[in-house]
Amino acid sequence: DVKVTQSSRYLVKRTGEKVFLECVQDMDHENMFWYRQDPGLGLRLIYFSYDVKMKEKGDIPEGYSVSREKKERFSLILESASTNQTSMYLCASSLLGLGDGNTIYFGEGSWLTVV
Amino acid sequence: DQQVKQNSPSLSVQEGRISILNCDYTNSMFDYFLWYKKYPAEGPTFLISISSIKDKNEDGRFTVFLNKSAKHLSLHIVPSQPGDSAVYFCAASPGSGGYQKVTFGIGTKLQVIP
């Protein structure tokens, strides 16, 4: 079974703190993604990575950075957390090509509250 | 600019009846489409997909229809069950090879009434 594991389900952080969200996948997938989900806005792509040490900006990268030092691990970093980053964060992974039964697999999500 | 639009934020259906969830897209480069289901406090799970070379794909109670000329797709659930109550996301990608950015809609909340 495909497994994407997000290390923290619920976090509360203070404004200005540096926040790390960790994600690990066990399917040897090339692609990894970070999305955030907000009511009325759907799933928005923050960053993605198609290989180790490679990263590409998604639709809303401002205020975030990522790190992919190993194929199975993709970290999302909030350099200085702000209240507008309170959200549900979803990590996902996929093989390089969609279709033929390949799809994007999501983790359970991390609820971040910034106070 | 929303490239994938789900114009109905919510839908209520009686158990046993058909649920029809709609999705429109604007980017003519999209040619691979997916539907995901999401329960509260969980990650989305894949339901069904369709390539632009097809106009229909079926998997059990779930069928996705694609009308390329209208840039419209729909998900049919027959018969609807209370466990189908969830948020459904439509997603689209410009092709299936290599990395292709997947764009999601804002979701439609389906409630199946027993």
Interface residues (C-beta under 8 A of the other chain):
Chain A: V4 E30 N31 Y35 G40 L41 G42 L43 R44 L45 F48 Y50 G58 L90 A92 L96 G97 L98 G99 D100 N102 T103 I104 Y105 F106 G107 E108 G109 W111
Chain B: Q6 P9 Y32 L34 Y36 A41 E42 G43 P44 T45 F46 S49 S51 F89 A91 S93 S96 G97 G98 Y99 Q100 K101 V102 T103 F104 G105 I106 G107
